Amino acid sequence: MLCHCYVNASDDLGAWVADHCGRQAVTLDWYARHMDPDSPAWIFDKEADEFNLDCWRPVEPEQLTDNQGFFLNPNSPLPVPGSHRVFVQRKDLPERYRKIADALHQLREAGEFKLANSASELLVNRS
């Protein structure tokens, strides 16, 4: 599961939009280990969003037999690495991860955390 680390939409538009429609970013490796294989997943299409079109492209992740990547759809010409980001519904996450994602979302909505020097370091405001 990936933390949605942004200050505003321009930092990570996909994560920002996901937060506003109840989705959570995960890697394909994480999806394969923790999600039901029938759980829907999407990729974010920034260009579609810029044209006010549906920005969510459904994918059907399928892990290669040699564990060297995934096809996003049956017609995908090339595999992508397991570190590739997809989005799932927060409500579909396994319970313990859903609680973490919901708590982080609530902190973000309340403005109670900020980014530190690196994009991956998350600090909760204690003041």
Secondary structure by P-SEA (a helix, b strand, c coil): ccccccccccccaaaaaaaacbbbbbcaaaaaccccccbbbbbbbaaaaaaccccbbbbbcccccccccccccccccccccccbbbbcccccccaaaaaaaaaaaaaaaaccccccccccccccccc
